[in-house]
Amino acid sequence: MQVSAGQDGIQRLLAAEQEAQKIVAKARKDKSERLKQAKKEAEKEVATYKQQREDAYQKRIKDDSNNSGANVQRLDQESKDQMKEIESSIAAKKNQVMDKLLGYVTKVDFKAGASHM
């Protein structure tokens, strides 16, 4: 009976070991599946985030290009306005400047000429 009892104990140990191996294998499989699922979810979140950033970037480029066109138009108008102001200032002072230049050219100071003689 001793042999039979020992044999029975060994059989139970082998069965318990096989059961433990099955449990460990199932746990490894479950862990692997959880890791795969977590990886898929992470990739999905990364893709969503990447798309949001790309959309924001494209919107900014669009806004900047629209603003750039508006800025160009505004600067062009400001330049034209400044040119008109300069031209009107030139027109207003042109006669005064011409009179002064003609006065300097045509005015002869005899005192300055006599001192050199």
C-alpha positions in Angstrom: 0.0 0.0 0.0 2.9 2.1 0.6 3.9 2.1 -3.0 0.3 2.7 -4.1 0.0 5.7 -1.7 3.4 7.1 -2.9 2.4 6.5 -6.5 -0.9 8.3 -5.8 0.9 11.2 -4.2 3.3 11.5 -7.2 0.4 11.4 -9.6 -1.3 14.2 -7.6 1.9 16.2 -7.7 2.2 15.8 -11.4 -1.4 16.7 -11.9 -0.9 19.8 -9.7 2.2 20.7 -11.6 0.4 20.4 -15.0 -2.4 22.5 -13.6 0.1 25.1 -12.4 1.7 25.1 -15.9 -1.7 25.6 -17.5 -2.5 28.5 -15.1 0.9 30.1 -15.8 0.5 29.6 -19.6 -3.0 31.2 -19.4 -1.7 34.1 -17.3 1.1 34.6 -19.9 -1.4 34.5 -22.7 -3.7 36.9 -21.0 -0.8 39.3 -20.2 0.3 39.1 -23.9 -3.3 39.9 -25.0 -3.5 42.8 -22.5 -0.2 44.2 -23.8 -1.4 43.9 -27.4 -4.7 45.6 -26.5 -2.8 48.4 -24.6 -0.5 48.9 -27.6 -3.4 49.2 -30.0 -5.1 51.7 -27.7 -1.9 53.7 -27.3 -1.4 53.7 -31.1 -5.0 54.9 -31.5 -4.5 57.7 -29.0 -1.2 58.7 -30.6 -2.9 58.8 -34.0 -5.7 60.9 -32.7 -3.3 63.3 -31.0 -1.2 63.5 -34.1 -4.3 64.3 -36.2 -5.3 67.0 -33.8 -1.9 68.6 -33.9 -1.8 68.3 -37.7 -5.3 70.0 -37.9 -4.1 72.8 -35.6 -1.0 73.2 -37.7 -2.9 73.4 -41.0 -5.4 75.9 -39.4 -2.5 78.1 -38.3 -0.9 78.0 -41.7 -4.2 78.9 -43.3 -4.8 81.7 -40.8 -1.2 83.0 -41.2 -1.5 83.0 -45.0 -4.8 84.9 -44.7 -3.3 87.3 -42.3 -0.3 87.6 -44.5 -2.4 88.7 -47.4 -4.3 91.2 -45.2 -1.0 92.5 -43.9 0.4 92.9 -47.4 -2.7 94.9 -48.4 -2.5 97.0 -45.3 1.2 97.8 -45.7 0.6 98.6 -49.4 -2.1 101.0 -48.5 0.0 102.6 -45.8 2.9 103.0 -48.2 0.6 104.6 -50.8 -0.8 107.0 -48.1 2.7 107.9 -47.0 3.7 108.5 -50.6 0.7 110.8 -51.1 1.7 112.8 -47.9 5.3 113.1 -49.1 4.2 114.2 -52.6 1.8 116.8 -51.2 4.5 118.1 -48.8 6.9 118.3 -51.8 4.3 120.2 -53.9 3.6 122.6 -51.0 7.3 123.4 -50.3 8.5 123.2 -53.9 8.0 126.9 -54.6 9.7 128.0 -51.4 12.7 125.8 -52.1 13.0 127.0 -55.7 12.8 130.6 -54.5 15.5 130.1 -52.0 17.8 128.2 -54.4 17.3 131.0 -57.1 18.0 133.6 -54.4 21.3 132.0 -53.4 22.3 131.5 -57.0 21.4 135.0 -58.2 22.3 137.0 -55.2 25.8 138.5 -55.4 27.5 139.7 -52.2 30.0 142.3 -53.3 31.5 142.5 -49.9 32.7 138.9 -50.0 34.2 139.5 -53.5 35.9 142.8 -52.6 37.8 141.3 -49.6 39.6 138.9 -51.8 41.1 141.7 -53.9 
